[in-house]
């Protein structure tokens, strides 16, 4: 099938590559000339770090995948055209749809025949209907249909998530569009669910909001456990045995970040306010998350003592392991708070340090994880990269000024660190 993808950011690039790997003829379009040149170059310069992406590009580019800065290349002769452009938050938290609007206007002007336009960008319910009305004013006479197809990609495992999803959601009122999308997704051999267009649009935001609430709940249990001297792991494990609750996503950490949870929760809150739909609980999720980050910073100071003039060795800067993404990374507000208390920061992350520098320009970036804790008064683990589990407690004890470790991801073997003579504190764990 001939497929066009408008936008080669995180979602668009993964979408293009994965459809190309199934033998479809795919063209991705982006206005960023430098990005497209880098992706087409050898060796490739990829705009994001994502496991398996470079290999997938090498497998498909020049064969079933083309990347272009000419919009018509991704539109003319295409059966299905995915709109995968950013929908960044406005000041009030609502989604800015200007990129989607501009893309749809441009696409329908370049159609060479019938095509199904698929909204892949995360947008509030009703966006596709609004885009269809607008497109009818600008199209060049060729027929088109609209569909919604939300993505559920986790950074760090995006290719695996695309090719082996829990479900594929197709939202459309057109039988022709539904038939095309079912045929396109058939080789993935995964469950396909048909929904109304507005329902499909809402699935992604509702999913992320409920998941963000789960994370916030787990973080509350960690704070509560600290206060009463209990172990959150024991509590949440036993709570999760209740089949009505389950244990998935009940893992505390330093807070949630990234490009999805904060943005989608804020967008849903803004949309509900506009619609007059009351739900006080979701309005508190982001505040609770922010308060939890401050809790991490305050706990760091409690463990270390007066921070002024002391060094904090930070392990991990990206919002999660497996990515170099610094968008809404919890490391940023936590580190800024620690700096405000007078601490010196030295940090290491295996992938995100270049992208971290614009956000955190006045910290010391280290070449290795052991360098980040050298002469530090406390080691603060914020991202659970696998390599941190290989750190030697004995080596850390030898290199640190003060042998204190605050593991906010519960990634390390606390017993080994205590045995080596370090003061170890996990998130909600003794």
MOJO-V137210 format. One record per residue. N is the residue number from 1. OMEGA is omega in whole degrees, -180 to 180 (NA if undefined). D_LAST is the distance of its C-alpha to the last C-alpha in Angstrom with 1 decimal. Layout:
N&OMEGA&D_LAST / N&OMEGA&D_LAST
//
This chain:
1&179&55.9 / 2&-172&56.3 / 3&173&53.2 / 4&178&52.6 / 5&-179&49.3 / 6&-177&49.5 / 7&179&46.6 / 8&170&44.8 / 9&-175&41.4 / 10&-177&38.3 / 11&-176&39.5 / 12&-178&43.2 / 13&178&42.8 / 14&179&40.7 / 15&-179&43.1 / 16&-177&46.1 / 17&-175&44.8 / 18&175&43.8 / 19&178&47.1 / 20&180&48.9 / 21&178&47.2 / 22&175&48.8 / 23&176&52.3 / 24&174&52.9 / 25&-171&54.8 / 26&173&52.3 / 27&176&52.9 / 28&-179&50.2 / 29&173&51.3 / 30&179&49.7 / 31&-178&51.3 / 32&-177&49.2 / 33&-178&51.7 / 34&179&49.4 / 35&-178&46.7 / 36&178&49.4 / 37&179&51.0 / 38&179&47.7 / 39&-180&46.9 / 40&-177&50.5 / 41&173&50.4 / 42&-2&49.9 / 43&-175&47.3 / 44&174&45.7 / 45&-177&43.8 / 46&-177&41.4 / 47&-179&40.1 / 48&171&36.7 / 49&180&34.4 / 50&-177&34.1 / 51&176&33.7 / 52&-175&37.2 / 53&-177&39.1 / 54&178&41.1 / 55&180&42.2 / 56&176&43.2 / 57&179&45.2 / 58&-179&47.0 / 59&-170&47.8 / 60&-176&49.3 / 61&-178&50.6 / 62&179&54.4 / 63&179&54.6 / 64&-178&53.3 / 65&172&51.5 / 66&177&53.1 / 67&-170&51.6 / 68&171&54.0 / 69&177&54.5 / 70&-177&57.5 / 71&-176&56.6 / 72&178&59.6 / 73&-178&58.3 / 74&-176&55.4 / 75&-175&57.6 / 76&177&61.1 / 77&-178&61.5 / 78&177&58.0 / 79&-178&57.4 / 80&-180&54.0 / 81&-180&52.6 / 82&174&48.9 / 83&-175&48.0 / 84&-179&44.6 / 85&-177&44.7 / 86&171&42.1 / 87&-174&41.7 / 88&-179&39.7 / 89&170&38.7 / 90&-179&41.1 / 91&-180&40.1 / 92&179&39.9 / 93&-180&37.6 / 94&-176&40.4 / 95&174&41.3 / 96&-175&44.0 / 97&-175&46.5 / 98&179&49.0 / 99&178&48.1 / 100&-180&48.6 / 101&-179&51.8 / 102&-179&53.3 / 103&-179&52.4 / 104&178&54.1 / 105&-177&57.1 / 106&-177&57.6 / 107&-175&57.0 / 108&176&59.6 / 109&-176&62.1 / 110&-180&61.9 / 111&177&62.0 / 112&180&64.7 / 113&-179&64.4 / 114&175&62.3 / 115&171&58.5 / 116&177&55.4 / 117&-174&53.1 / 118&178&49.5 / 119&179&47.0 / 120&178&43.8 / 121&177&42.4 / 122&-175&40.0 / 123&-179&42.2 / 124&178&42.6 / 125&-178&44.7 / 126&-178&48.3 / 127&-178&48.2 / 128&177&50.1 / 129&179&52.7 / 130&180&53.2 / 131&179&53.4 / 132&178&56.0 / 133&180&58.2 / 134&-177&57.9 / 135&-180&58.7 / 136&178&61.8 / 137&-172&63.2 / 138&-172&62.6 / 139&-173&63.1 / 140&176&66.1 / 141&180&67.5 / 142&-178&65.4 / 143&176&63.5 / 144&172&59.7 / 145&177&57.0 / 146&175&53.5 / 147&173&50.4 / 148&-179&46.7 / 149&-175&44.3 / 150&178&40.7 / 151&179&38.4 / 152&-175&34.9 / 153&174&33.9 / 154&179&30.4 / 155&-175&30.3 / 156&178&29.6 / 157&-171&31.1 / 158&-179&34.1 / 159&176&36.9 / 160&-180&35.2 / 161&-179&34.6 / 162&-173&38.3 / 163&179&39.8 / 164&-177&37.6 / 165&173&36.7 / 166&179&35.7 / 167&174&38.8 / 168&-176&41.6 / 169&177&42.8 / 170&178&46.4 / 171&179&47.7 / 172&175&51.4 / 173&-176&54.6 / 174&177&56.7 / 175&-180&57.4 / 176&179&58.5 / 177&179&55.2 / 178&-180&53.2 / 179&179&55.4 / 180&-178&54.8 / 181&176&51.1 / 182&178&50.9 / 183&-180&53.0 / 184&-177&50.9 / 185&-176&47.6 / 186&-178&49.3 / 187&-179&48.5 / 188&175&44.7 / 189&179&45.2 / 190&-179&42.4 / 191&179&42.7 / 192&-179&44.7 / 193&177&44.7 / 194&179&47.5 / 195&172&46.8 / 196&-175&48.7 / 197&-178&48.5 / 198&177&46.6 / 199&180&44.2 / 200&179&43.4 / 201&-176&42.9 / 202&-173&40.4 / 203&-176&38.3 / 204&-176&36.4 / 205&178&35.4 / 206&179&34.5 / 207&-177&32.4 / 208&179&30.4 / 209&179&30.1 / 210&177&28.6 / 211&177&26.2 / 212&177&25.1 / 213&178&24.6 / 214&179&22.3 / 215&179&20.2 / 216&178&20.2 / 217&179&19.3 / 218&179&16.2 / 219&175&15.2 / 220&-180&16.0 / 221&178&13.7 / 222&179&10.7 / 223&179&11.9 / 224&179&12.7 / 225&176&9.3 / 226&-175&8.0 / 227&-176&11.2 / 228&179&11.2 / 229&179&7.8 / 230&-179&7.8 / 231&-178&6.8 / 232&-178&9.4 / 233&178&10.4 / 234&-179&11.5 / 235&-175&13.2 / 236&177&14.9 / 237&-178&16.0 / 238&175&17.7 / 239&-178&19.1 / 240&177&20.5 / 241&174&22.4 / 242&-175&24.7 / 243&178&27.4 / 244&-177&28.3 / 245&-178&25.0 / 246&-175&23.9 / 247&-176&20.9 / 248&176&22.5 / 249&174&21.1 / 250&179&18.1 / 251&-178&15.7 / 252&178&14.1 / 253&-179&14.6 / 254&-175&16.0 / 255&177&19.0 / 256&179&22.2 / 257&180&25.2 / 258&-173&28.2 / 259&-174&31.8 / 260&-173&31.5 / 261&-178&28.8 / 262&-177&29.4 / 263&-176&33.2 / 264&177&33.7 / 265&180&31.9 / 266&-180&33.9 / 267&179&37.0 / 268&177&36.6 / 269&-180&36.0 / 270&180&39.1 / 271&-180&41.2 / 272&177&40.3 / 273&180&41.4 / 274&-178&44.6 / 275&-177&45.2 / 276&178&44.4 / 277&-176&41.7 / 278&174&39.1 / 279&-173&35.4 / 280&-177&33.2 / 281&-177&30.0 / 282&179&30.6 / 283&-179&31.6 / 284&-175&28.1 / 285&-177&26.3 / 286&178&26.9 / 287&178&26.2 / 288&179&22.8 / 289&178&22.1 / 290&179&23.4 / 291&-180&21.3 / 292&176&18.1 / 293&177&19.1 / 294&177&19.7 / 295&178&16.3 / 296&179&14.9 / 297&-180&17.5 / 298&177&16.7 / 299&177&13.0 / 300&180&14.3 / 301&178&16.7 / 302&-179&14.3 / 303&-174&12.3 / 304&-172&15.8 / 305&179&18.0 / 306&-173&21.5 / 307&-175&22.1 / 308&179&25.8 / 309&-180&27.1 / 310&-177&23.8 / 311&175&23.1 / 312&177&20.5 / 313&-175&20.6 / 314&177&20.2 / 315&179&19.8 / 316&180&21.7 / 317&180&24.0 / 318&-176&25.5 / 319&174&24.4 / 320&177&23.4 / 321&178&23.8 / 322&-179&27.4 / 323&174&29.2 / 324&-174&30.4 / 325&179&30.6 / 326&-179&29.5 / 327&180&30.8 / 328&179&28.4 / 329&-178&25.6 / 330&180&22.5 / 331&-175&22.6 / 332&180&25.8 / 333&180&24.8 / 334&-180&21.5 / 335&179&23.3 / 336&178&26.2 / 337&180&24.1 / 338&177&22.6 / 339&178&26.1 / 340&177&27.3 / 341&175&25.1 / 342&-178&26.8 / 343&169&24.5 / 344&-176&26.2 / 345&168&24.9 / 346&-168&25.5 / 347&175&24.6 / 348&171&25.2 / 349&-175&25.7 / 350&-176&27.9 / 351&-164&30.0 / 352&-171&29.8 / 353&178&30.5 / 354&179&34.2 / 355&179&33.6 / 356&-172&30.9 / 357&177&33.3 / 358&-179&35.4 / 359&-176&32.3 / 360&-173&30.6 / 361&-172&33.7 / 362&171&32.5 / 363&178&29.5 / 364&179&29.8 / 365&-174&29.7 / 366&-177&28.9 / 367&-178&30.5 / 368&-180&27.5 / 369&-180&23.7 / 370&178&23.7 / 371&-177&26.1 / 372&-178&23.8 / 373&-180&21.3 / 374&-180&24.1 / 375&-180&24.2 / 376&177&21.4 / 377&174&19.2 / 378&173&16.3 / 379&-177&16.1 / 380&-179&15.4 / 381&-177&15.5 / 382&-180&17.4 / 383&-173&19.4 / 384&173&18.4 / 385&-179&21.6 / 386&-176&21.8 / 387&179&22.8 / 388&178&19.5 / 389&-179&18.2 / 390&179&21.0 / 391&179&19.8 / 392&177&19.9 / 393&-180&16.9 / 394&179&19.8 / 395&178&21.9 / 396&179&19.3 / 397&-179&18.7 / 398&-173&22.5 / 399&-173&23.2 / 400&176&20.8 / 401&178&21.9 / 402&-171&18.4 / 403&-178&15.7 / 404&-180&13.0 / 405&175&11.7 / 406&-175&10.5 / 407&-175&10.7 / 408&179&11.8 / 409&-175&13.2 / 410&-175&10.5 / 411&-174&13.5 / 412&176&12.6 / 413&-174&11.8 / 414&-179&8.5 / 415&179&9.9 / 416&-180&13.1 / 417&178&12.0 / 418&179&10.5 / 419&-180&13.7 / 420&176&15.8 / 421&177&14.7 / 422&171&12.7 / 423&-176&9.9 / 424&175&7.6 / 425&175&5.7 / 426&178&6.3 / 427&-178&8.3 / 428&-179&6.9 / 429&180&3.8 / 430&NA&0.0
//
